[in-house]
């Protein structure tokens, strides 16, 4: 059953259209990622779905409830972790989670026990009775995620949840989210990090300029945009190779050092290229090609081809 549905979801600010006719269908027990560069409409879409912003046009339904006319019913069934801190800096970590637990129907004793269990799971137990204003940025972000998921929601919205976190904290958030998904929660995740989308998402929608440019599984999106091309050359020939390949519509999406003093450049193309013309063009420039090969495009290459922007990877 689709628990998140949108039809022509649109938001305008004056003459500027921020979200333009977005259609989404997210079943229960799955993760759907909204992937896109800054300003692509990801956060605005989440705010409309979470009843924080009214659509200018189109409709959105959560668990069959309209986000405008049934907003109170929607709010009772969702969890939201936004980009900005939602916890009270004057309270301790435990007090913040106890407050959210009480708002969700926990009795006082059960609320404290539940809060301490969550803090232990996210390595925040030692700071349970410390004022949140004394937390580091990463600690606050982990507490935000816990506050938005004190109880398992039917639908969970995560707006760039791992920004600024170290790898261990990101992994804890991923594990926490996937535990809820296994119990039937539907998750809509916004992210700029491709590897986060690949790791968590069953399906992905790529937004650019407020519009949907692709939707499907990661492999479906990658296979729909063309071919990847890898070229191994001497490092000093890098710029000339990029220039030659640009004539064939190839965009560089990555590079890696390999053996024998070579560097492998990876390119994305929106078509299946013939290698002989490329080799002739490289030879005409006096470029010694150590190796060349075609392959199915990666999601990085698909994103670049669809949006014109390179993707980001989570920092190590």
N, C-alpha and C positions, 0 to 999 in steps of 0.2 A: 504494500500500500504506500502511495506517495504521501508523506507527511509534510513535505514542503512543496508547494506548487505556486508558481507565478505565471501570469499571462500578460505579456506586453508591459511589464513593470517599468515605469518611467518616472524620473524625477528631474524637474527643471527648477532653476533659480533664475528668474527673469527670462532672458533669452538664451541662457546657457543650459544645455541639456547635459546632466551629469550621469544619469542612467537612462538608457535609450532602448526600451522594448525588450527587456530581458525575460526569457522563459526558463524556468527551472523546474525540475521534477526529481525529488530526492526521496527514495524509499526509506522506511524505518530500518535501523540496524546497519546503516551505511554512512560513509564519509564522502561528502562532496566538497571539493576545493574550488574556491574562486581564486584564480591566478591571474595576475596582471601587474603592469608597471604602476608606479605612483600616479594617482589621478585617474585611474581606469574605472572607478565607480564601485570598487569592492566594499568599502566601508559604508557608503551610502546605501547600497543594496542591503547589507546586514541591518542597518538602522531602520529601514522600512519593514523588513521582515520581523524585527523585534518590537514593532509598534512604536518606535521612538520618532518616526518620521512618516508623514502621510505621503503616499504616492501622488504624483501629479496626474498620472494616467495608469491604466492597467489595474491588475488585481493580484493579491497575494493571499494564500490560505495556508495556515499552519494547523495540521490535524483536522482539516475541513473547516476551520474557523477563519473568517475574514479578518485580516489584520487591522481593519478600520472599524467595522461595525461590531466585531466581537473581540475587540482589543483586550478586554479584561479576562476573557477566557484564554486567549493566547498567552498572556503574561503568566498565567497560573501553571502553564505546562512547559515553559522554556527556561533555559539557562543562558546567560550572556556573559562572556568575558570580552570586554572592549579593549581598546588600545590604551586607555588611561586608567589610572588607579581608582578602584571603586571602594577601597577599604578606608576606614577612619584612622588617620595617623595618630590620633590621641589615645586610641585604645590599643591594648596588646593584641598580638596575633590570635591568641585564644579567645579573647573577648570579641574580636571581629567575627570569628567563625561561629562562636556561640550565638551572637546576635542573628546571623543569617540562619542558623539552625532553628532558633526560636521562631523566627518569621516563617519558617517552613513547618511549624507544628511540633517541634521537639519539646519535651519537658526539660526543665533546667538541668537536672542531673544528667540526662541523656545527651543534652546539647553539649555539655562540657566534655563528656567522654568521647563523643563523636568528633568534636573539634580537636582534641588531643591526639586521637587516632590519625586524623588527616595530617596534622602537623608532623607527626612521627613519620608518616609515609613520605613526606616531601622534605625530610631532613631539616625541619624547622622546630623540632621539639625543644631544643635548647633555648630557642627564642620565644617560646610560647607566652611567657609572662613579660616580655619586653615590648615597650611601646613601638608601634609600627613606624613612627617617625625616625626611629633609630635603625631601621632595617636598611640594608643595601637595596639598590634598584632590582637586582635579581631576586632577592628575598621577597620584596613587595610583589613582583610579578607572579611568583609562585603562589603567594597568598591570594592574589586576585583570582587565579585559576581555581583555587580551592573554594573561595567565596562564591564563585559562579556555579560550582558543582557540589555544594554541600549535600544536596540530595540529587539523585539521578533524574535529570529532566528527560522528557520525551524527545525534546529537540534542543540541541545545544549549539549556540553560535559562538565561534571563536574567531576574534578579529586579530590576526597576527599575534598569536599567543606566545610565541617563542622569541620575539624580538628582544635582543639584549641579554639572553640567557646563555649560560655555559652549557656544554654538551650534556653533562650529567643532568642538569635541571630540565633541559629539553626532553631528554629520554624519559624522565619521570612524568612529565606532562603527557607525552605520547602514550606511555603505558596506562596512565590514569584515564585518558580519553578512550583508548581502545577497550579498556575494561567495560566502560559504559556502553560502547558500541556493541560489544558481545552480548550485552543484556537487552539490546533493542533500541538504544538511543540513536537518533539520526543526528549527524553532525554536519554543520556547514562551516567550513574553515576558510578564512581568507589568509593569503600568504604571498610574499614576494619570493619565497625560497622554493625553488623547484624540487630539491631533494625532500623537503617537508611534504610537499604535495604527493610526490612519488611514493613516499613511505606510508602515508596515512590514507590517501584518497582512493576510493573505488572508482570514482568518476571526477572529471575536472571540467570546469568551464573557464575558458580564457576570455578575459574582458580587455578591451582596448578602446579608449575614448568613450566609455559607457556602453559599448555595444558588445554583444557576443560574437567572437570571431571563430570559436571552435568549442565543441563540447563532446565528451565521450570518455572512454577509458584512456589512460596514458598511451597505450599501444595504438589505439584507434586514431588518436590525434597525431601521433608521430608518423604513422604510416600514410596518413592522408595528405601530407604536405610535400612529399617528394623523397629525395635521396640524400644520404650523407656521403661525403667524400673525404678520404684521408690521404694526405700527401706528405711523404718523408723527404726532407731536404736538409742541406747544410744551414745552420742557424743564420749565417750572414745573407742567405737568399730569401729570408722570410718576407720582407716588404715587397720584393719583386714578385714572389709567388702570389701574395694576396692581390696585387695589382692585376696580374694576368688572370687569375681565377675570377676576379670581379667582372671581366668581360663576358664570362659565361653565366653571369647571374649568381655566382657563389658568394656567400657571406661567411666570414670566419667566425666560428663559435668556440674555438678552444685550441690549445696547443699543449704539447707535452714533450719533454726531453726523452729520447730513447737512446739505445746503444749506438756505438760507432760514430759519436759526435754528430748525431742527427737530431732534428726536431720534427715531430709529427704535427702538422697543422690539420685541424678538422674544420670542414666547411659544410654548410647546408645549402641545398638547391631545391627549387620548387619543381624540378623535372629530373628525369633519369638521364644523366649526361653521357655522351659518347667520350670515351677516354682518349681515342686517337687524336682528335683535334686539340684537346687540352695538352697532351704530350707534345704535339708539334709546336704549339704556342710557347710552351715552357722552353723547349729546345731552341726556338728562335731567339729567346732572350739569354741563351747561354746558361740556363739553369740545369744543374745535374739533379735528376729525380732519383732518389734512392729507392723509393717504393711508392705505389699509388693504388688505391682500391676504393670501390664503391661499397656502400652498406645501407641498410635501412636507416632513415633519419632518427635521431634521438629526440626526446622531448625538448631538450635545450634548443635544438635546431628548429623544431617546429615552432616553438615560442618566438624565436627570432624572426622566422619567416612570416609569422602571422602578425606580429606587433611591431617589428623593426627595432625591438629593444632586446638586449641580452638579459638572460635570467640571472638571479642572484643565487648563491649557495650559502647555506648556513655557515657562519664562521666556525672554524675548528677550535 
